[in-house]
Structures are given as C-alpha cells and as structure tokens.
C-alpha cells in the first residue's frame, strides 16, 4: 500500500504516507525482478477458484494524489508492474484537497496566527501542551499532532473544527494535489485498475449503516461511469471497517475490499477485509538500505516485530 510518491528531496509532514521517488523506483525494479507481481483483481479471482499463489505481491495506492500519476505511473509502466488506484469521488470531482493538507497549508502560510488560533479554545487542555513543547515551532510535527487529534474526533466535531479553520483562514489556495478525472481515465487506459475509496473519504465506521451504504454504493456507480468500466475493488477510508461494512461491500457488487490491517493474505482470507503492508520512507539506520529493508518486510519474516507499530 502506497499513498504519496515524492520528488527526491521533498518531505511530507505525515511520514507514513510518503515514499521518495528514488526509493519507489528501485523498489519496483527489485520487485519486478525477484517477486511474482500480480494484478489484485486477478489474484482475487484465483482465490475464488481455489488457485491462490502465495508467492505474489499486488501494488495498491490510496487517496488519488497527483504524484501517483506524474511519478508513480511512469515507474510502474517501465517496470511492467500492475497496480490498483483507489480514489474518492468528492475530492476528485471538486479538485478539493484533503482537510489535513489544507490545515498544513494554513500552518505553513500563517504559522504564528495559526498557533494563536489553536490556543483560542480550539484545542482541549490536554492538547494545549503541544503548543508549549519544543517541536511546536516546527510546522510539520505540530500539524501531525493536530491531525492525530482531529482524527480522533467524531464527524460532527471534526467538521466544526474544519469549518472554523475555513472561516478564519479561507479556502485552500495552494497547488493542485489530487489527480483529475482525465488523469485517472488515462491510468485506466494504461492498463491499471481503478477502485473506489468512497464518496467523501469519511471513515465509514462514523456513519450510520444507511449513510455508509450510500458511500459504498454510489461511489461505485459514479466511478464506473467516469472510467467506463466495472469497479471491482473498494478501499475503506482510513482503513476503518467492520463486519457490517464488509457485508455492504459484498452486497453492492464489489469483488473485494482492502483495509489497512498490517499483514499478508492467504487462500482462506476474508476477501472484504484484505490486509496490506504500508510502505513509506524509513528514518535512521534503515534509511541507508531502504529497498532491502522493504523487501525483507514483504517476506513477512518481521511481522511479529512490526505488526503493533504498523497498526498503532
């Protein structure tokens, strides 16, 4: 599982969501040479027929970031690697950035005012301490801590916070961060698969069953029309899922659904709760040999050491 592929030298304030272009290129080259890489949809069909090959890897992307098209696409095509791109409807349709990217843009542009606004009763007492910590003068770490806080809010509280952010600082006015429908359609023409990431990217566990059904059902219909093909796969926003959501995905015609649970899948796995391995840039010593470390992670040999930190 990947989210963002960054130009070499660039950083993203949410490190688990980013991998450098250089590392991604080398990783895909190594993967193509050493592992059987499969299209996720083909593997699902084999599982249903009882012909699952455990020695295989499938590549997926979540969220529909522009760099998926501009950077990852060319690398994948050159390496001959298939991939599935899970995209949300509302953000792509409106050219609307995710709320965390908007928040980061505001903080970068108006850092002093942003911190003052946060102090003005926008954070509970337990979070006010972040504004006094040593890293509070660094926009990235501060924003990441605020994103963690907002992620833990309910949908109403989160929207109230974000509405107040827009009222205070205005709408996002930075560079385009997400793909367009034309770019997504080109991915399809290139032979890649497109899957749904819901209508709005709201964690479905925060919605009623009927609201979640609309997110799952309508996104499939709209996306199918946009790319002129049936949509087989669904990715739960933020990986939040339960048995009811899995049943809805099956009822609405999807062949499979993916989570963010860390790990591998086998012939007896739940096709509507597939595990994945999130790959991102390393820090520290491991950053000196990122590709061998990623390849080692993909074997599953380190699972018992990594499962807790990868899902926390």
C-alpha positions as CSV (number, residue, x, y, z in Angstrom):
1,X,0.0,0.0,0.0
2,X,1.3,3.4,-1.0
3,X,-0.2,6.9,-0.7
4,X,2.2,9.5,-2.0
5,X,5.4,9.3,-4.1
6,X,7.5,12.4,-3.6
7,X,10.2,14.0,-5.7
8,X,13.6,13.3,-4.3
9,X,14.5,15.7,-1.6
10,X,10.9,16.6,-0.8
11,X,9.2,15.6,2.5
12,X,5.7,15.2,3.7
13,X,4.5,16.2,7.1
14,X,2.8,12.8,7.6
15,X,5.8,10.4,7.0
16,X,3.8,7.1,7.0
17,X,2.1,8.4,3.8
18,X,5.2,9.2,1.7
19,X,7.9,7.4,-0.1
20,X,10.7,9.0,-2.2
21,X,10.6,8.6,-5.9
22,X,14.1,7.2,-5.9
23,X,13.3,4.5,-3.4
24,X,10.0,3.7,-5.1
25,X,11.7,3.3,-8.5
26,X,14.4,1.0,-7.1
27,X,11.8,-1.0,-5.1
28,X,9.7,-1.6,-8.1
29,X,12.7,-2.6,-10.2
30,X,13.8,-5.1,-7.5
31,X,10.2,-6.3,-7.0
32,X,9.8,-6.9,-10.8
33,X,13.0,-9.0,-10.9
34,X,12.5,-11.1,-7.7
35,X,8.8,-11.5,-6.9
36,X,5.8,-12.5,-8.9
37,X,3.8,-9.3,-9.2
38,X,0.1,-9.7,-9.9
39,X,-2.9,-7.5,-10.5
40,X,-5.0,-7.6,-7.4
41,X,-8.2,-8.3,-9.3
42,X,-6.6,-11.4,-10.9
43,X,-5.5,-12.7,-7.5
44,X,-9.0,-12.3,-6.1
45,X,-10.4,-14.4,-9.0
46,X,-7.8,-17.1,-8.3
47,X,-8.7,-17.2,-4.6
48,X,-12.3,-17.7,-5.5
49,X,-11.3,-20.6,-7.8
50,X,-9.0,-22.1,-5.2
51,X,-5.9,-21.4,-7.2
52,X,-4.2,-18.9,-4.9
53,X,-0.4,-18.4,-5.3
54,X,1.0,-17.3,-2.0
55,X,4.4,-16.2,-3.5
56,X,3.0,-13.0,-5.1
57,X,2.6,-9.3,-4.5
58,X,0.0,-6.8,-5.5
59,X,0.5,-3.0,-5.6
60,X,-2.1,-0.5,-4.4
61,X,-2.4,3.2,-4.0
62,X,-5.0,5.1,-1.8
63,X,-6.3,8.7,-2.0
64,X,-5.7,9.7,-5.6
65,X,-2.7,12.1,-5.1
66,X,-1.4,13.8,-8.2
67,X,2.0,12.4,-7.8
68,X,0.6,8.9,-8.4
69,X,0.0,9.9,-12.0
70,X,3.0,12.2,-12.5
71,X,5.6,10.0,-10.8
72,X,4.4,6.5,-9.9
73,X,2.7,5.8,-13.2
74,X,5.8,6.1,-15.3
75,X,7.9,3.9,-12.9
76,X,5.2,1.3,-12.9
77,X,4.8,1.2,-16.6
78,X,8.6,1.0,-17.1
79,X,8.8,-1.9,-14.6
80,X,5.8,-3.6,-16.1
81,X,4.0,-3.7,-12.8
82,X,0.2,-3.6,-12.5
83,X,-1.4,-1.6,-9.7
84,X,-4.8,-0.6,-8.4
85,X,-5.6,3.0,-7.5
86,X,-8.4,3.6,-5.0
87,X,-9.8,7.1,-5.4
88,X,-12.6,9.1,-3.6
89,X,-15.3,10.8,-5.6
90,X,-15.9,14.2,-3.9
91,X,-12.3,15.3,-3.6
92,X,-11.5,14.4,-7.3
93,X,-14.8,15.9,-8.6
94,X,-14.3,19.2,-6.8
95,X,-10.5,19.3,-7.0
96,X,-10.7,19.5,-3.3
97,X,-7.7,18.8,-1.1
98,X,-7.9,16.6,2.0
99,X,-8.5,18.5,5.2
100,X,-5.1,17.6,6.6
101,X,-3.4,19.1,3.6
102,X,-5.5,22.3,3.9
103,X,-4.5,22.5,7.6
104,X,-0.8,22.1,6.8
105,X,-1.0,24.8,4.1
106,X,-2.6,27.2,6.5
107,X,0.0,26.4,9.2
108,X,2.9,27.0,6.7
109,X,1.5,30.3,5.4
110,X,0.2,31.7,8.7
111,X,2.2,29.8,11.4
112,X,2.1,32.4,14.1
113,X,-1.6,33.2,13.6
114,X,-2.4,29.5,13.3
115,X,-0.8,28.8,16.7
116,X,-2.7,31.7,18.3
117,X,-5.9,30.4,16.8
118,X,-5.3,27.0,18.2
119,X,-4.7,28.5,21.6
120,X,-8.0,30.3,21.4
121,X,-10.0,27.4,22.8
122,X,-9.6,25.3,19.6
123,X,-7.8,22.6,21.5
124,X,-8.7,21.0,24.8
125,X,-6.4,21.4,27.7
126,X,-4.7,18.0,27.2
127,X,-3.6,19.2,23.7
128,X,-2.6,22.7,24.7
129,X,0.7,21.2,25.9
130,X,1.7,20.5,22.3
131,X,1.7,24.3,21.7
132,X,4.3,24.6,24.5
133,X,6.5,21.7,23.6
134,X,9.9,22.1,21.8
135,X,8.6,20.9,18.5
136,X,5.7,23.4,18.5
137,X,7.9,25.8,16.5
138,X,8.2,23.2,13.7
139,X,5.2,23.3,11.4
140,X,5.4,19.6,10.4
141,X,5.4,17.9,13.8
142,X,2.9,20.4,15.2
143,X,0.5,19.7,12.3
144,X,0.9,16.0,12.6
145,X,-0.1,16.1,16.3
146,X,-3.1,18.2,15.4
147,X,-4.1,15.8,12.7
148,X,-4.0,12.9,15.2
149,X,-6.3,14.9,17.5
150,X,-8.8,15.7,14.7
151,X,-8.8,12.1,13.5
152,X,-10.0,11.1,17.0
153,X,-12.9,13.5,16.9
154,X,-16.4,12.4,15.8
155,X,-17.5,13.5,12.3
156,X,-19.6,16.5,13.7
157,X,-16.8,17.8,15.9
158,X,-14.3,17.3,13.1
159,X,-16.4,19.3,10.7
160,X,-16.9,22.0,13.3
161,X,-13.2,22.4,13.7
162,X,-12.5,22.4,10.0
163,X,-15.4,24.8,9.3
164,X,-13.9,27.2,11.8
165,X,-10.5,26.8,10.1
166,X,-12.0,27.9,6.8
167,X,-13.9,30.7,8.4
168,X,-10.7,32.0,10.0
169,X,-8.2,31.4,7.1
170,X,-10.2,30.9,4.0
171,X,-10.3,28.1,1.5
172,X,-7.2,26.2,0.3
173,X,-5.4,28.2,-2.4
174,X,-2.3,26.2,-2.9
175,X,-1.1,23.9,-5.8
176,X,-3.3,21.0,-7.1
177,X,-2.6,17.9,-5.0
178,X,-5.0,15.3,-6.4
179,X,-5.5,13.7,-9.8
180,X,-8.2,14.8,-12.2
181,X,-10.7,12.5,-13.9
182,X,-8.7,12.8,-17.1
183,X,-5.6,11.5,-15.4
184,X,-7.5,8.7,-13.7
185,X,-9.0,7.7,-17.0
186,X,-5.5,7.7,-18.5
187,X,-4.4,5.3,-15.8
188,X,-7.2,3.0,-16.8
189,X,-6.2,3.2,-20.5
190,X,-2.6,2.4,-19.4
191,X,-3.9,-0.9,-18.1
192,X,-4.1,-0.1,-14.4
193,X,-7.2,-0.8,-12.2
194,X,-9.3,1.8,-10.5
195,X,-11.1,1.2,-7.3
196,X,-13.4,3.1,-5.0
197,X,-12.3,4.9,-1.9
198,X,-15.9,6.0,-1.1
199,X,-17.7,9.2,-1.9
200,X,-16.3,11.5,0.7
201,X,-13.4,9.7,2.4
202,X,-15.2,9.9,5.8
203,X,-14.4,6.8,7.9
204,X,-17.5,4.7,7.4
205,X,-17.5,3.5,11.0
206,X,-18.5,7.0,11.9
207,X,-21.6,6.9,9.8
208,X,-25.0,5.2,10.1
209,X,-25.4,2.0,8.1
210,X,-27.6,3.7,5.6
211,X,-25.1,6.5,5.2
212,X,-22.3,4.0,4.7
213,X,-24.3,2.2,2.2
214,X,-24.7,5.3,0.1
215,X,-20.9,5.9,0.3
216,X,-20.2,2.4,-0.9
217,X,-23.0,2.0,-3.5
218,X,-23.0,5.5,-5.1
219,X,-19.2,5.7,-5.3
220,X,-19.1,2.5,-7.3
221,X,-21.8,3.7,-9.8
222,X,-20.2,7.1,-10.3
223,X,-16.7,5.8,-10.6
224,X,-17.8,3.1,-13.1
225,X,-19.3,5.8,-15.3
226,X,-16.2,8.0,-15.0
227,X,-13.8,5.3,-16.2
228,X,-16.3,3.4,-18.4
229,X,-15.7,0.1,-16.7
230,X,-17.0,-2.0,-13.8
231,X,-15.4,-1.3,-10.4
232,X,-14.4,-4.4,-8.5
233,X,-12.5,-3.1,-5.5
234,X,-13.2,-0.9,-2.5
235,X,-10.8,0.6,0.0
236,X,-12.2,1.6,3.4
237,X,-11.3,5.2,4.2
238,X,-8.6,5.3,6.8
239,X,-8.9,1.5,6.9
240,X,-11.9,1.7,9.2
241,X,-14.1,-1.3,8.7
242,X,-16.3,-3.9,10.5
243,X,-18.4,-6.9,9.5
244,X,-21.4,-4.8,8.6
245,X,-19.4,-2.7,6.1
246,X,-17.8,-5.8,4.7
247,X,-21.3,-7.2,4.0
248,X,-22.4,-4.0,2.4
249,X,-19.4,-4.0,0.1
250,X,-20.2,-7.6,-1.0
251,X,-23.9,-6.7,-1.4
252,X,-23.2,-3.7,-3.6
253,X,-21.3,-5.8,-6.1
254,X,-17.6,-5.3,-5.2
255,X,-15.4,-8.4,-5.6
256,X,-13.1,-7.4,-2.7
257,X,-12.3,-4.7,-0.2
258,X,-9.0,-3.7,1.3
259,X,-8.2,-2.5,4.8
260,X,-5.1,-1.1,6.4
261,X,-4.6,-4.1,8.6
262,X,-0.9,-5.0,8.5
263,X,0.0,-8.3,7.1
264,X,-0.4,-10.8,4.3
265,X,-3.4,-12.7,2.8
266,X,-3.9,-16.4,2.1
267,X,-6.4,-18.7,0.4
268,X,-8.7,-18.6,3.4
269,X,-8.7,-14.8,3.9
270,X,-11.8,-12.6,4.0
271,X,-12.0,-11.0,0.6
272,X,-13.7,-8.0,2.1
273,X,-11.1,-7.4,4.8
274,X,-7.8,-7.8,2.9
275,X,-4.7,-6.9,4.8
276,X,-1.9,-4.7,3.3
277,X,1.6,-3.5,4.1
278,X,2.0,0.2,4.2
279,X,5.4,1.1,2.7
280,X,7.0,4.5,3.4
281,X,10.4,6.1,3.9
282,X,12.5,4.9,6.8
283,X,14.3,7.1,9.3
284,X,17.6,6.3,11.0
285,X,19.9,3.5,10.0
286,X,17.3,1.7,7.9
287,X,17.1,4.7,5.6
288,X,20.6,3.8,4.4
289,X,19.3,0.5,2.9
290,X,15.6,1.2,2.3
291,X,14.9,-1.2,-0.6
292,X,16.4,-4.3,1.1
293,X,14.5,-3.5,4.2
294,X,11.2,-3.1,2.3
295,X,11.9,-6.4,0.5
296,X,12.5,-8.1,3.9
297,X,9.3,-6.6,5.3
298,X,7.3,-8.1,2.3
299,X,8.5,-11.6,3.2
300,X,6.6,-11.5,6.4
301,X,9.6,-12.6,8.5
302,X,9.4,-9.4,10.6
303,X,5.7,-9.4,11.1
304,X,5.8,-10.3,14.8
305,X,8.1,-7.3,15.4
306,X,6.3,-4.8,13.2
307,X,2.5,-5.6,13.4
308,X,2.0,-3.4,16.5
309,X,3.9,-0.3,15.3
310,X,2.4,-0.6,11.8
311,X,-1.2,-0.6,13.1
312,X,-0.8,1.9,16.0
